[in-house]
Amino acid sequence: MNKFSNFIATLCLLVGTCIMSSCNNNTVKTDKLNQTIGMDLKDKVKPPIAKKVPKEMTIHGDTRVDNYYWMNQREDPEVIQYLNDENAHTASVLEHTNKFQEKLYTEIVDRIKQEDNSVPYKKDGYYYVTRYEKGKEHPIYTRHKDNMEAPENIMLDVNELAKPYSYYAVGSLSVSPDNKILMYAEDTLSRRIYTIKFKNLETGEMLEDVIPGITPSVAWGNDNQHIFYTVKDESLRPYKIFRHKLGTPTTDDVEVYHEKDETFNCYVWRSKSKKYIMIGSFQTVSSEFRYLDADNPTADFKVFQPRERNLEYSVSHVGDRFLIRTNKDAKNFQLMESAEDNTTKENWKTVVAHRDDVLLEGFEVFKNHMVLEERIKGISNLRVMSEKDDHYIDFGEDAYLAYTSTNPEFETDVVRIGFTSLTTPNSTFDYDMNTKKLTLLKEQEVVGDFDKTMYKSERIYAKVRDGVEVPISIVYHKDTKLGPDTDLLLYGYGSYGNSMDPYFSSVRLSLLDRGFVFAIAHIRGGEEMGRKWYEDGKLLNKKNTFYDFIDCGEHLIKNNYTSSANMYAQGGSAGGLLVGAVINYRPDLFNGVIAAVPFVDVVTTMLDETIPLTTGEFDEWGNPKEKKYYDYIKSYSPYDNVEKKDYPHLLITTGLHDSQVQYWEPAKWIAKLRDYKTDNNKLLLDTNMDAGHGGSSGRFARYKKTALNYAFLLDLAGKGE
């Protein structure tokens, strides 16, 4: 389950046209491969056969039997042994690719600039820079006072902090208003449970204040003494906000907000204007905000607009007013405003009206300008507005991702923006909103002989079974000839309204340079084509997501990009649900599939409110305690619909400490698949025993798993070494 997680690395599925002769040839090739695999496995570590302990689960008069429910015990030595046995089997089956994996890993890492700096940004008189040193996994956070020529002050060297741990990640860094104290959050388990620590930036000393068991959602009061932080409950739901005073015991901390509705999460931040501390509560179809004068942090919070079902809004403060992005009378959202002392919805006034063909995704506020992030025909656009002007920034490409970047300063006419496309590395620009001058500050360097003109991108549309046209973004090397023999990786997600944008990946070059096509299916359940696109792929419309993906694959085949024998699929988290459901519907469509941290046991998870974040997703999937949702979810849940039939080659990945999708979902799924499937295709599970949903920490270590994934695909395609 994605659970609003960070974006997972995007990969693509290869699709192509099938004519009779090529289908016959590919069938022969696949049969021979299966025979070889069957012979090889006799000499390999045999796959573990999980024991069956039937557990009956009855609701709505329907009984499901789960033979592998016993795996839901993280501390059980038998569970750990099973996961280790699966890892041993995977390592054995892929042993012949070990040197190739090392080669892939080396070429991926060699494209990364070892010594690198972020583009500096200015905040409160300091220039902040994140830099990396050669051979080191983690960032070093620094700052310079007044100008970049001033001496460097190292705020945090994460490499030093990470040394005692197999996993280490820093969440948010926040400097006190007087620039003296750094507050940062660290995670040493990969469960997204953080501990806040404090460092005196003038002396380098660590403060005694340590606050464990929280989220990275924190905010400073303007007095430099009080901080607000968010606590998680046993299901890892952020549900309480506390106020802490530096130098005092955490036992004296004051609870300032308790989110009692189990379908809501909460978080806290300080407004960009520095005037208010804000508390936000949200769930899928509703939100509510509270605000407090940051100069008076011990006062009481005021409710901005009481929550209402199907009323979503977000708030930003500017000058003497609040700006509000909301779906009030606006399916695709509109921008409204209110006075500081009269904030309920009856007093909201329209600033940018709703448009049926434009999705308002966000906005950035400055003293004299606003920058709107709008999605038009699936593509992100940046619109600059002021009292005198209203215009869009022209990037000169048809398919891309543009976004507002780090913009902490309020009184400026320059907006920092980011840009990338399938062929253009991530780039940082400054844009003068008055002169309309776009200045490139940095294009991320790809080390080696990379030439972006050697790659071609396309955007096509597939008419799916109900007549809707679904966009597909495609990229490949110019020397790759498209046809039934072309290998293609099709990637999809399609949940939570998260749009999958066409972005550049230097890692992906290892596939493109070996003749793979990479394609992203912008299926319903995302929000690429507006809010309705999302709503048509959730709840009782969820199957549209799966059908769209299947039909996009068929479209690629019919239009001579690939064939089913050469097409591969990948999805992660809720995208793992996608590919899990798709291979139940159409196991013949793909030669191989990678399911990363897949959400596949949908019914059981959504019935268990003790599992992290389940209750907050009833409006995404439906609450199976209601029969109509139970029946619908059960009809597509990958785990519940495994059948005795042939399945494609399958690599499943997970993390023991995953807080989003519990490890036992993919573990149970592979056990059931192994019991049911009727083919000799590869069926592999790779569990990271030290990490969670996002994989390994560090900028290099994570690519060990990427190399394994790529070796799996390229080996199936006959392009291994």
C-alpha positions in Angstrom: 0.0 0.0 0.0 1.6 3.3 -1.0 0.1 5.2 2.0 1.3 8.5 0.5 4.9 7.3 0.4 7.8 8.9 -1.4 7.9 8.2 -5.1 9.4 4.8 -6.0 11.9 4.6 -8.8 10.0 4.5 -12.1 10.6 1.6 -14.5 8.8 0.7 -17.8 7.2 -2.3 -19.5 8.2 -3.4 -23.0 5.3 -3.9 -25.4 5.2 -4.8 -29.1 3.2 -5.9 -32.1 2.7 -9.6 -32.7 2.4 -11.1 -36.1 2.0 -14.8 -36.5 5.6 -15.7 -37.4 7.1 -13.7 -34.6 4.6 -15.1 -32.1 5.6 -18.6 -33.0 9.4 -17.7 -32.7 8.9 -16.1 -29.4 6.9 -19.0 -28.1 9.7 -21.4 -29.0 12.2 -19.0 -27.3 10.1 -19.0 -24.2 9.6 -22.7 -24.1 13.3 -23.3 -24.4 14.0 -20.8 -21.7 11.5 -22.5 -19.4 13.1 -25.9 -20.1 16.5 -24.4 -19.3 15.3 -22.9 -16.1 13.7 -26.1 -15.0 17.0 -27.9 -15.6 19.0 -25.2 -13.8 16.8 -25.3 -10.7 17.6 -28.9 -10.1 21.1 -27.9 -9.2 20.0 -24.7 -7.3 18.8 -24.0 -3.8 15.2 -25.3 -3.9 12.4 -22.8 -3.2 11.1 -23.1 0.3 7.7 -24.6 0.6 5.8 -22.7 3.3 3.8 -24.6 5.8 0.0 -24.3 5.7 -1.8 -23.3 8.9 -5.4 -22.6 7.7 -7.0 -19.6 9.3 -10.7 -19.0 8.6 -11.9 -15.4 8.3 -15.6 -14.9 8.0 -17.5 -11.7 7.3 -20.8 -10.9 5.5 -21.4 -14.7 5.5 -18.3 -15.3 3.4 -15.4 -17.4 4.6 -11.9 -17.0 3.3 -9.1 -19.4 4.3 -5.6 -18.0 4.6 -3.0 -20.7 4.8 -0.2 -18.3 5.4 -1.6 -15.9 8.0 1.0 -17.2 10.4 3.6 -15.1 8.6 2.1 -12.1 10.3 4.7 -12.3 13.2 7.8 -10.2 12.6 9.7 -11.6 15.6 8.9 -15.3 14.9 12.2 -17.1 14.1 10.3 -19.4 11.7 9.1 -16.3 9.7 12.6 -14.9 9.6 13.9 -18.3 8.5 11.4 -18.5 5.7 12.4 -15.0 4.4 16.0 -16.0 4.6 15.3 -19.2 2.7 13.5 -17.3 0.0 16.5 -14.9 -0.3 18.8 -17.9 -0.6 16.7 -19.3 -3.4 16.6 -16.0 -5.2 20.4 -15.6 -4.9 20.9 -19.2 -6.2 18.6 -18.8 -9.2 20.3 -15.5 -10.1 23.8 -16.6 -9.2 24.8 -16.7 -12.9 24.0 -13.0 -13.1 26.2 -12.0 -10.2 29.0 -10.6 -12.3 26.4 -8.9 -14.5 24.8 -7.3 -11.4 28.2 -6.0 -10.4 28.7 -4.5 -13.8 25.2 -2.9 -13.8 25.8 -1.5 -10.3 29.2 -0.1 -11.3 27.9 1.6 -14.4 24.9 3.0 -12.6 27.1 4.4 -9.8 29.7 5.6 -12.2 27.1 7.9 -13.8 26.6 9.7 -10.5 28.8 12.7 -9.9 30.8 11.6 -6.8 31.5 15.1 -5.5 28.4 17.2 -6.0 26.7 20.2 -4.5 23.1 21.4 -4.6 22.3 24.8 -5.9 22.5 27.2 -2.8 19.3 28.8 -1.6 19.1 31.8 0.7 17.1 31.9 3.9 17.3 34.4 6.8 20.8 35.6 5.8 22.4 32.2 5.2 23.0 30.3 2.0 22.3 26.6 2.4 24.0 23.9 0.5 23.8 20.1 0.5 27.0 18.4 -0.8 28.4 14.9 -1.3 31.9 13.7 -1.0 33.5 11.1 -3.2 32.7 7.5 -2.1 30.4 8.6 0.7 26.8 7.4 0.9 25.2 10.3 2.8 24.8 14.1 2.4 26.6 16.8 4.3 24.4 19.8 5.2 26.2 23.1 5.2 25.6 26.9 5.2 27.4 30.1 4.6 26.6 33.4 6.3 25.7 36.4 4.0 27.4 35.1 0.9 28.9 31.9 -0.6 32.5 33.3 -0.1 32.0 33.1 3.7 33.4 30.1 5.6 31.5 26.9 5.4 29.7 25.9 8.5 28.9 22.1 8.5 25.6 21.7 10.2 25.3 18.0 9.9 27.5 15.3 8.4 25.2 12.4 7.9 28.0 10.0 7.0 29.3 10.3 10.6 25.9 9.9 12.2 25.2 6.8 10.0 28.3 4.8 11.0 26.8 2.8 13.8 23.7 1.7 11.8 22.9 -0.6 9.0 20.1 1.9 8.1 20.2 5.6 8.8 18.1 8.4 7.3 17.6 12.1 8.3 14.1 13.4 7.9 13.6 17.1 8.1 16.2 19.7 9.1 14.9 23.0 10.6 16.9 25.9 11.9 15.5 28.1 14.7 14.4 31.6 13.7 17.5 33.1 15.3 19.7 30.8 13.2 21.4 29.2 16.3 19.8 25.8 16.8 19.4 23.0 14.3 16.5 20.6 14.8 16.7 17.3 12.8 14.9 14.0 12.8 16.6 10.6 12.4 15.3 7.1 11.5 17.6 4.2 12.3 15.1 1.4 11.5 13.4 2.3 8.3 9.9 2.2 9.9 9.5 6.0 9.5 9.6 6.4 13.2 11.9 9.3 13.9 13.7 10.8 16.9 14.2 14.6 17.1 17.6 15.9 18.2 19.0 19.4 18.6 22.4 20.9 17.8 23.8 24.2 18.8 25.2 25.6 15.5 27.4 28.1 17.2 29.2 25.7 19.6 28.7 22.4 17.7 27.3 20.8 20.9 24.3 18.6 21.0 21.5 19.6 23.3 20.2 17.2 25.9 16.7 17.4 24.4 15.8 14.2 22.6 12.3 13.3 21.5 11.7 9.8 20.2 8.8 8.1 18.4 7.6 11.0 16.2 7.3 12.0 12.6 9.5 14.6 10.9 6.7 17.1 11.0 8.0 19.8 13.3 7.8 23.6 13.7 9.6 26.4 15.6 7.9 29.1 17.6 9.2 32.5 16.9 10.6 32.7 20.5 13.3 30.1 19.6 12.4 28.1 22.6 9.2 26.3 21.8 8.9 23.6 19.2 5.9 21.7 18.0 6.1 18.0 17.0 3.8 15.2 15.8 3.5 11.8 17.6 2.4 8.5 16.0 0.0 5.9 17.6 0.6 2.2 17.7 -0.7 1.9 14.1 1.9 4.6 13.1 -0.9 7.1 12.5 0.3 10.7 13.2 -2.4 11.6 15.8 -1.1 14.1 18.4 0.7 17.4 18.4 2.8 18.4 21.4 4.7 21.5 22.4 8.1 21.2 23.9 10.3 23.9 25.5 14.0 23.5 25.0 15.8 22.6 28.2 12.8 21.0 29.9 12.0 17.2 30.3 9.8 15.7 27.6 7.5 14.6 30.4 6.5 18.3 30.7 5.6 18.6 27.1 2.1 19.9 26.5 -0.4 18.1 24.2 -1.9 20.9 22.0 -4.0 18.7 19.7 -5.4 15.2 19.5 -6.8 13.9 16.3 -9.3 11.4 17.6 -10.8 10.4 14.2 -8.9 7.3 13.2 -9.4 8.1 9.5 -7.4 11.4 9.8 -3.7 12.1 10.1 -2.3 15.4 11.4 0.9 17.4 11.0 2.4 20.8 12.0 4.5 23.5 10.3 5.2 27.2 10.4 3.8 29.4 7.6 6.2 30.8 5.0 5.3 34.2 6.3 6.6 33.1 9.7 3.5 34.5 11.3 1.6 31.4 12.2 2.0 27.8 13.5 -0.3 25.7 11.5 -1.8 22.3 12.3 -3.3 20.3 9.5 -5.6 17.3 9.7 -6.5 15.4 6.6 -7.9 12.2 5.1 -8.7 11.3 1.5 -11.8 13.5 1.1 -11.6 16.0 3.9 -9.2 18.4 5.7 -9.2 20.8 8.5 -6.6 23.4 9.7 -5.8 25.3 12.9 -3.6 28.3 13.4 -1.7 30.0 16.1 0.3 33.2 16.3 4.0 32.0 16.2 5.0 35.0 18.4 2.8 33.5 21.2 3.4 29.8 21.0 1.7 29.0 24.3 -1.7 30.4 23.2 -4.6 28.3 21.9 -5.0 27.2 18.3 -8.0 28.5 16.3 -9.9 26.4 13.8 -9.7 27.8 10.3 -12.7 26.0 8.7 -14.3 23.0 10.5 -14.0 19.8 8.6 -16.8 18.7 6.3 -16.9 15.5 4.3 -15.9 16.0 0.7 -14.5 19.5 1.5 -10.7 19.6 0.9 -8.6 22.7 1.3 -5.0 23.8 2.1 -3.9 27.1 3.4 -1.0 29.6 2.9 -0.6 32.9 4.7 0.5 36.1 2.8 0.3 39.7 4.0 -3.0 40.2 5.8 -4.8 37.3 4.2 -4.9 33.5 3.7 -4.9 31.9 0.3 -6.8 28.6 0.1 -6.6 25.9 -2.5 -9.9 24.1 -2.3 -12.4 21.8 -4.1 -15.3 23.9 -2.8 -17.6 24.1 -5.8 -14.6 23.1 -7.8 -13.8 19.4 -8.7 -10.4 20.4 -10.2 -9.8 22.9 -7.3 -9.8 26.7 -7.3 -7.8 29.3 -5.4 -9.7 31.4 -2.9 -8.8 33.9 -0.1 -10.0 35.0 3.3 -9.2 37.7 5.8 -7.1 36.6 8.8 -9.9 37.1 11.3 -12.8 35.7 9.2 -11.6 32.3 7.8 -14.7 30.1 7.5 -15.8 29.1 4.0 -18.7 31.6 3.9 -16.1 34.3 3.8 -13.9 32.8 1.1 -13.5 34.8 -2.2 -12.4 33.5 -5.5 -8.9 34.4 -6.7 -8.5 31.9 -9.6 -11.8 30.3 -10.6 -12.3 26.6 -11.3 -11.7 25.3 -14.8 -13.0 21.9 -16.1 -9.8 21.3 -18.1 -7.2 22.5 -15.7 -6.2 20.9 -12.4 -4.8 23.3 -9.8 -2.2 21.2 -8.0 -0.5 23.8 -5.8 0.8 27.3 -5.4 3.8 29.3 -4.1 3.3 32.7 -2.6 5.6 35.8 -2.8 5.2 39.4 -1.8 4.3 40.5 -5.3 3.6 37.3 -7.2 1.9 33.9 -7.0 3.1 30.9 -8.9 0.4 28.3 -9.7 1.2 24.7 -10.4 -1.4 23.6 -13.0 -1.9 20.3 -14.8 -3.2 20.7 -18.4 -3.7 17.7 -20.6 -1.6 15.7 -18.2 1.4 18.0 -18.3 2.5 20.2 -15.4 2.6 23.9 -16.1 3.8 26.9 -14.0 1.7 30.0 -14.2 3.0 33.3 -12.8 0.4 35.9 -11.6 0.8 39.4 -10.3 -1.4 42.5 -10.3 0.1 43.5 -13.6 0.7 40.2 -15.4 -0.5 36.6 -15.9 1.6 34.2 -17.9 2.9 30.6 -18.2 6.6 29.7 -18.3 7.6 28.2 -21.6 10.0 25.3 -21.4 10.1 24.4 -25.1 9.2 20.7 -24.6 5.9 18.9 -25.0 6.1 16.3 -22.2 8.0 17.2 -19.0 7.7 17.8 -15.2 8.1 21.4 -14.0 7.7 22.3 -10.3 8.4 25.0 -7.8 11.6 24.1 -5.9 12.9 25.5 -2.6 11.6 29.0 -2.1 11.9 30.0 1.6 12.2 33.8 0.8 9.0 35.8 0.6 10.2 39.2 -0.5 11.7 38.3 -3.8 10.8 38.5 -7.5 12.7 35.3 -8.4 11.2 31.9 -8.1 13.4 28.8 -7.9 12.0 26.0 -10.2 12.9 22.5 -11.2 12.5 20.9 -14.6 13.0 17.4 -16.1 11.8 15.3 -18.9 12.4 11.7 -20.1 15.5 13.0 -22.0 16.6 16.0 -19.9 18.3 15.5 -16.5 16.8 17.3 -13.5 17.6 21.0 -13.9 17.4 23.9 -11.5 16.4 27.4 -12.8 15.9 30.8 -11.4 13.0 32.6 -13.1 12.7 36.4 -12.8 8.9 36.9 -12.6 9.2 40.5 -13.8 11.6 40.2 -16.7 10.5 36.6 -17.6 14.1 35.6 -17.8 14.8 31.9 -17.2 18.4 31.3 -15.9 19.8 27.7 -15.8 21.7 27.3 -12.5 22.4 23.6 -12.8 21.6 20.6 -15.0 22.4 17.4 -13.1 25.5 16.0 -14.6 25.5 12.5 -15.9 29.1 11.3 -15.8 30.4 9.6 -18.9 29.6 10.0 -22.6 25.9 10.7 -22.0 24.3 12.7 -24.9 20.6 13.4 -24.4 20.1 14.0 -28.2 20.7 10.2 -28.6 17.4 9.5 -26.9 13.9 9.9 -28.2 10.7 10.5 -26.3 7.1 10.2 -27.4 3.7 10.8 -25.9 0.9 8.6 -27.4 -2.7 7.8 -26.4 -4.3 4.5 -26.0 -8.1 4.2 -26.4 -9.1 1.8 -23.7 -12.1 -0.5 -23.5 -14.6 2.2 -22.4 -13.5 4.7 -25.0 -11.3 6.8 -22.7 -7.9 7.9 -24.1 -5.0 7.1 -21.7 -1.7 8.9 -22.2 1.5 6.8 -22.5 5.0 8.5 -22.1 7.8 6.6 -24.0 11.5 6.9 -24.2 14.2 4.8 -26.0 17.6 5.1 -27.6 17.5 6.4 -31.1 19.3 3.3 -32.4 16.6 1.0 -31.0 14.4 -0.3 -33.8 10.7 -0.7 -32.7 8.9 -3.9 -33.5 7.7 -7.3 -32.1 11.3 -8.2 -31.0 11.8 -5.0 -29.1 12.0 -5.3 -25.3 9.8 -2.9 -23.4 9.2 -2.2 -19.7 5.8 -0.7 -18.9 5.5 1.1 -15.6 2.3 2.0 -13.8 0.9 3.2 -10.5 -2.6 4.6 -10.6 -3.6 5.3 -7.0 -4.1 8.1 -4.4 -4.3 10.7 -7.2 -0.5 10.6 -7.5 0.5 11.6 -11.1 3.4 9.7 -12.6 5.3 12.4 -14.5 7.8 11.9 -17.4 11.1 12.4 -15.5 14.7 11.6 -16.4 16.7 8.8 -14.7 20.3 8.2 -15.3 19.8 4.8 -13.8 17.4 3.9 -16.6 20.1 4.4 -19.2 21.3 0.9 -18.4 18.1 -0.4 -19.9 17.8 2.1 -22.7 21.4 1.5 -23.9 20.7 -2.2 -24.1 17.7 -1.7 -26.4 14.9 -1.5 -23.9 12.0 0.9 -24.4 10.7 2.5 -21.2 7.0 3.5 -21.0 4.8 5.0 -18.4 1.0 4.3 -18.5 -0.8 7.3 -17.0 -3.7 5.2 -15.9 -6.8 6.3 -14.0 -6.4 6.4 -10.2 -3.7 9.0 -10.7 -4.6 12.6 -11.3 -2.8 13.3 -14.6 -6.0 14.3 -16.5 -7.7 16.0 -13.6 -9.6 15.1 -10.5 -12.2 12.9 -12.3 -9.2 10.8 -13.6 -8.5 10.0 -9.9 -12.1 9.4 -9.0 -12.6 7.0 -11.9 -9.8 4.8 -10.6 -10.7 4.4 -6.9 -13.3 2.7 -4.7 -15.9 0.9 -6.9 -14.1 2.2 -10.0 -10.7 0.6 -9.1 -10.8 -2.0 -11.8 -10.4 0.8 -14.4 -6.8 1.2 -13.2 -6.1 -2.5 -14.0 -8.0 -2.5 -17.3 -6.3 0.7 -18.4 -2.8 -0.8 -17.9 -3.8 -4.0 -19.8 -5.2 -1.9 -22.6 -2.1 0.3 -22.7 0.0 -2.9 -23.1 -2.3 -4.1 -25.9 -2.1 -0.7 -27.6 1.7 -0.8 -27.6 1.6 -4.3 -29.1 -0.9 -3.3 -31.8 1.2 -0.3 -32.7 4.4 -2.3 -33.2 6.4 -1.2 -30.2 6.8 -4.7 -28.8 5.1 -8.1 -28.3 3.9 -10.0 -25.3 6.9 -12.2 -25.4 9.1 -9.1 -25.0 7.0 -6.9 -22.8 7.7 -6.5 -19.1 5.8 -4.7 -16.3 6.8 -3.1 -13.1 4.9 -1.4 -10.2 5.7 -0.6 -6.6 3.5 -0.4 -3.5 0.0 0.4 -4.9 1.7 -0.1 -8.3 2.5 -3.6 -6.9 -1.2 -4.1 -6.4 -1.6 -3.0 -10.0 0.7 -5.6 -11.5 -0.5 -8.2 -9.1 -4.1 -7.8 -10.3 -3.1 -7.5 -13.9 -1.2 -10.9 -13.9 -4.3 -12.5 -12.5 -6.4 -11.0 -15.4 -3.8 -11.4 -18.2 -0.8 -13.5 -17.2 -0.1 -14.0 -20.9 0.5 -10.3 -21.6 4.0 -10.0 -20.1 7.1 -12.1 -20.2 8.2 -10.9 -16.8 7.0 -8.7 -13.9 8.7 -6.9 -11.0 6.4 -6.2 -8.1 8.2 -3.9 -5.6 6.8 -3.7 -2.0 3.4 -4.8 -3.4 0.1 -4.2 -1.7 -1.5 -7.5 -2.6 -3.6 -8.7 0.4 -6.1 -5.9 0.2 -9.1 -7.5 2.0 -7.2 -8.7 5.0 -5.2 -5.5 5.4 -8.2 -3.2 5.0 -10.1 -5.3 7.6 -7.3 -4.9 10.1 -7.3 -1.4 11.7 -4.2 -2.2 13.8 -2.1 -2.2 10.6 -0.4 1.2 10.0 -2.6 3.8 8.2 -5.4 1.4 7.2 -8.2 3.5 8.6 -7.1 6.5 6.7 -7.6 4.7 3.4 -11.2 3.6 3.5 -12.0 6.4 1.1 -9.4 5.2 -1.3 -10.2 1.5 -1.4 -13.5 1.2 0.5 -14.2 -0.2 3.9 -14.7 -4.0 3.5 -16.8 -4.0 6.7 -19.4 -2.8 4.2 -20.5 -5.7 2.0 -20.4 -3.9 -1.3 -16.8 -2.9 -0.8 -15.9 -6.3 0.6 -17.2 -8.0 -2.5 -15.6 -5.6 -4.9 -12.1 -5.6 -3.2 -12.2 -9.4 -3.0 -12.9 -9.6 -6.7 -9.5 -8.0 -7.6 -7.3 -8.5 -4.6 -4.2 -10.3 -6.0 -3.7 -12.6 -3.1 -7.4 -13.7 -3.1 -7.4 -14.3 -6.8 -4.4 -16.5 -7.4 -5.4 -19.4 -9.6 -4.0 -22.7 -10.9 -2.6 -21.4 -14.2 0.6 -20.2 -15.8 2.1 -16.9 -14.6 4.9 -14.8 -16.1 8.4 -14.7 -14.6 8.0 -12.8 -11.3 10.5 -10.9 -9.0 8.9 -9.7 -5.8 10.8 -7.3 -3.5 10.0 -6.2 0.1 11.5 -4.9 3.3 11.3 -6.5 6.7 10.7 -3.1 8.4 8.3 -1.7 5.8 5.8 0.6 7.6 3.6 1.1 4.5 3.1 -2.4 3.1 3.9 -5.0 5.7 6.4 -7.6 4.5 4.0 -10.5 5.1 1.8 -9.5 2.2 4.4 -10.3 -0.5 5.7 -13.2 1.6 2.2 -14.8 1.7 1.6 -14.0 -2.0 4.7 -15.8 -3.2 3.9 -18.8 -1.0 0.4 -19.1 -2.5 1.7 -18.5 -6.1 4.3 -21.2 -5.7 1.5 -23.6 -4.5 -0.8 -22.7 -7.4 1.1 -21.8 -10.5 1.4 -24.4 -13.3 4.5 -23.2 -15.1 8.3 -23.4 -14.7 8.9 -19.7 -14.8 11.0 -17.9 -12.2 9.2 -17.0 -9.0 11.5 -15.0 -6.7 11.3 -13.0 -3.5 14.0 -10.7 -2.4 13.6 -9.3 1.2 15.8 -6.5 2.4 16.2 -7.5 6.1 17.6 -4.1 7.1 15.2 -1.7 5.4 11.6 -0.7 4.8 9.4 0.7 2.2 12.0 3.0 0.5 14.8 0.4 0.5 18.3 1.0 1.7 19.5 4.4 2.9 22.4 6.1 1.2 22.9 7.3 -2.4 24.7 4.2 -3.7 23.6 1.2 -1.6 20.1 1.3 -3.0 21.4 0.6 -6.5 22.4 -2.9 -5.5 18.7 -3.8 -5.7 18.3 -1.8 -8.9 21.1 -3.9 -10.4 19.4 -7.1 -9.3 16.1 -5.9 -10.9 17.7 -5.0 -14.1 19.7 -8.2 -14.3 16.4 -10.1 -13.8 14.9 -8.3 -16.7 17.8 -8.3 -19.1 18.5 -12.0 -18.4 14.9 -12.8 -19.3 15.3 -10.7 -22.5 18.5 -12.6 -23.4 20.6 -9.6 -22.9 22.4 -10.7 -19.7 26.2 -11.1 -19.7 
